[in-house]
């Protein structure tokens, strides 16, 4: 959109002072509709932000038993023995189905980088959780559920003294007992997404989380029902959390950690080669929320050429925004392709709106 709108009405408002009062608004523009925002005083420094939630996912693809994974960049001390932990993730993918030994299984997520002692993985085509308890006791929770080859599944592995549980789509599938205590060093302080060895297949990840406790059945249900918000149930905190929130199509060497507590650093990508893929894709387990395109313009879409000559700013991505350093008494917001949530902030001046003409001309409605 052209920004050549400063001469429209500007000579009619004279000098001004910012009043010290902000103008703040937030709402949703419904699909194919338009909203007129009328300021109580002439406003300056107007910022409009797209607040719609666009749900993307992390896509990893590897072959030939490679090593492709993300891990948080800081490695603090592991928890104490007898600590509780949980891993959770939304997962889709083809996986690998020819595993025959412990280290040849397709790992989904794990809590340690240097050993495979706390993880969710595929075992001969089935989903399995594992933790190595005290005295080296390897306890597994193997389900009869096939590793997903289409669609999404929500997986939660909970670990505490003497008990290992694996939930799928909020339902408890298997409980295994150990008769001994958890090992803090085996629980780790990392979140590994992918596999440090023998990575093969195509995977989609959303909301991969390391929790500071063994989630209860009720907490697992709360987490599952919260869908894209990944709400932390009462009594549980995210130590490490991958949403992700990057844009579709990005080739990523790092991803943000969105954890509730602690600072274990963002994620870094390791061991990707020329035949492997790590990027963001629009597929996810959730439907977008108020995620349609938001258009920002100075005249109504009914005015000549606003839509046809594209005299508007287009906001599509989550948290995408535009700031207009210009005086205005009104602006318009429209949603041509689905509901679009927004927030708006502007600085009010001391100029009455009656002193300013409506914006018009080049780049506005020409």
N, C-alpha and C positions, 0 to 999 in steps of 0.2 A: 504494500500500500504506500502511496506517496505521502510524505509528511508535509507537503506544501500547503499547510492550512493556517499558518500563523497570521496571515493578513486578514483572515475572515473574522471580523468583529473585534480584533485586538485593539485597534485604534479607539474603540468606543469605551474601553474600560479604564483607561488611564493608569496611574500608578496604583500599587496595591501592597498590602501586607498579608502574610499568612496569619490567619486568626489564632492559630494554636490549637484549633479543633480539627481532629481527623474526621473524615467521613468513611464509615466502614459498613459493608454489606456483604451478605453471603446468601445464596439461594441456588435454585436449579432452574435452568431454562428448559422447558419441555420440548420434545422432538417437534421440529418444523415451526416452532413458535419464536417469538421475539419479546424482549423486555426493554423498556425505556427506563434508564436511570436518570432521574432529575435531581440535581444537587441543590441543597438549600441556599448555597452561595456559589459563586463561580469557583471552580476547583482547579487545582494545579497538581502536577506530579501524580497522575492517576495510574494505579497499578491494578491490572486485572489478572487473576490467576485461575487456571483450570484446576478444579479440585476433584475431578472425576478419578475414580480408581481404575487404572488399567492393569489387568493381571497378566503378567508375562511369566516365563519360566526359564530356567537354565537348561540348556541342551548340551549334552556331552556325547560324542560319538568316537569310538575307537575300535581298532581291530588288531589282530595278530598278537594278542596278549601283551598289549602295551602297558604303559604306566601314565595315567592321566588323572589328575585330581586337583581339587582346591583344598587349601588348609589355611586356618587363621595364622597370621604372620607372627603373633607373639605366643610364646609357650611358657606360661607360668607354672609354678609347682603343681603337681597333681594333688587331688584331694586325699584326705586321710583314709586309712583302711576303715571299712564298715560304712563308707559314704554311700549315699544313694544317687543315682543318676538315671536319666531317660534320654533316649534318642527318638526324634519324631521327624517324619518327612512325608510329603506328597510325592508319589513316584509313578512314572510311566516309562515304558521302554521294552526293548526286546531281550536285554540281558544276554548272558551266555549260558548255554545249556549242556556243555560238555565237560563240566568240572568233575574231577575224580579225587582230588586231595584237598587238604585244608587250605593251602595257599593258592589253589587254582580256582577257588570259587569267586564269582563276581560280587565284589563288595559294593554295597550301596552307600552306606555312611558308617563311620566308625569314630571312636573317641581318641584314638592314638594313631600316630604316623609310623612308628617304628615296629609295632607288633600288631597282631590281629587278635586282640583279647577283649574287645568290647565293640560289637558291630551288629548291623543288620546286613544280610547278604542273601545271595541265591545259593541253594544247595541242591544240586541235581534237578534244577528247574522249579524247586519249591522255595518259599520264603522262610528264612531262619534267623533267629537272634542268638547271640553268643556272648558269654563272659567267662573269663578264666578266674575262678574264685581262689580262695586260700588253698595252700598246699598243691597248687597247680591243677585243681579240679576244673576241667573244662565242661561247663554246663551249656547245653544248647536247648533252644525252644524251636523245634521244627514243625511247621504247619503242613497241612495238605493243600494249601492254597498255592496255585501256580503263580510264578513270577509274572507280573502283568506284561502282556504283549500288545495290549491296546487299552485305551482308557487310563484312568488314574486310580491308585489305591493310597489310602492313608495308613502309614505304618507307625506304630509306637512300641518301642522296647523299653521296659522298665527293669531296673536292676537294684536290688537291695539284699541285705544279708539273707542267705539261704533261699532266695526266690527270684526267678527270672520269668517275666511275662511278655508275651508278644500280642499286641492288638492289631487288627486289620479292620479299617473302616469302622472304628470305635468299638468293635466287638472283641472280647478276649478270646483268642484262638487256642492258646496253649500256655500252661504254667509248668515250669520245671523247678525242682528243688535241689539245693546243693549240699545242705547240711553243714555249711561253713560260711565264712564271712567274705565280703567283697574285698578286693585289693585295689587300693587307691591308685597305685601306679598303672594298673591295668585299665582303670576307668579313664585315666588321662585327663588332659585339659585342652585337647584339641577337638575340632570337628573336621573330619576328612570326608569330602564328597567326591565319589569316584573310587579309584583303587590305585594303591601304590605298586601293585604287581598284577599282571594278567588282566588288565582292563580290556573288555571286549563288549561290543554291543552299542545300542543307542538308548540313552536315558534322558528323561525329563525330570527335573527337580524343582520343587516349590516348597518354601517354608521348611527347610532343613534346620533342626533346632537341637541343641544340647541343653538339657534342663538340669537344675541344681537339686532335683529330688526325683524319687520314683513316683511318677504320676499315678493317682488312684483311678479306679474305673470311672468315677464321676468326673475327675479332671480330664480324662481322655475324652469323654463325651462332650464336655464343655469346649475343649480345643477343637474337636471335629465339627461341632455345630457352629463354631465361630467363623468357619470357612476362611475367606481371604483375610480377615482381620487378624487371624492367628492370636486371638486374645489369650493372655496368660491367665490360667485359672487361679483362683485364690490359693495362696500358699505355695506357688511355683514361680520361678523366675527363669527367663531365658539367659543362659550364659553366653551362647553363641547362636546367631540366627542369620540364615541366608534367605532373603525373600524370593528373588532378587528385585532390584528397582532400576536397573539400567535399561537403556532403550533397545528395542528390537533391532537385530542385525549387527550389534556391536561385537567385535572380536575382543575378548576380555582377558586381560592379564591380572586384574584384581576386581574384587567385589566388596561391597560394604557389609560390615557386621552391624545388624540392627538389634543387638541384644538389649534386654532390659537393664541388666546390671553387669558390672565389671568391664574391663577393657582388655580384651584378648586380641585386639587388632583386627583389621580387615582380612579378607581372604586373598591369597595369592595363588596363581595357577602354576602348576609344576608339570614338567616332563611332557608337554604337548609337542608332537612332531608334525611334519607336513601332511600326513594322512589323517590326522585327528582334528576334531572340531569342538570348539567351546564358544558358544554364543547365546544370545537371548532370542527367544521365539515367542510369538503371541499366544501359543497354546497354553492352557492352564486348567486346573480343576474347577475354576470359578468363572462365572459370567461377569463381564465388566459392569461396574456400577456407575451410572450417570457418566459414562465415558465417551459420549459423542463429541464431535467437533464443536468448539465454541468460537464464534466469530465476534469480533469487537469492531464497531464502526461508529461514525459520528452522525450518520443520518439513518433513518429507517430503511429497511430493505425494500419498502414500497417506493422509495425515491429512485429517480432515474440513475441507472448504471451502478448502483452500490454493489449489487450482486454480480451483474454481468461483467463489469470492469474490475471486479475483485478489489473494491475499495474497503478492505477490512483486514484486520489481523486474524490469523487462524491459529488457534491453540488446540492441540490434539493430545499431547502427552501429559501424564500425571505431573502436576506441579509446574507445568510450563506456564510462563507468564509474560506479559508485556507491560512496560512502563512508558507512559506518554507524558513528556515534559511540556505540557501545553495547557492553557486555560480552556475550560469548557463549562457550560451550564448543564449539559446533558450528554450522555452517550447511549449507544444501543448495543445489546447483546442478543445474538440469535444462535439457534441450534438446528442446523440443516439435516443432521443425520443421527438422531438419538438424543436422549436427555443429556444435558451437560451441566454439571455442578460447577460453581464458581465462587470466588471471593473477590472483593474489591476494596481497595484502600485509596483515599485521595486526601490531599491537604486542602482545607477550606481557606479561601482568601476572605478579605473584607468587602469584596465587590458584590453588590446585589445582582442577581441573574437578569434583572430587567435592563441592566447596563450593557449586556452583551448580546449580540446577534447570534443566530444559529449558524454553525459552521456550514460553509458551502464552497463550491468551486473546485479547483484542480485537486485531484486525489481524494475528494470527498464524495461528490455526486455528479462530477462532470461526465 
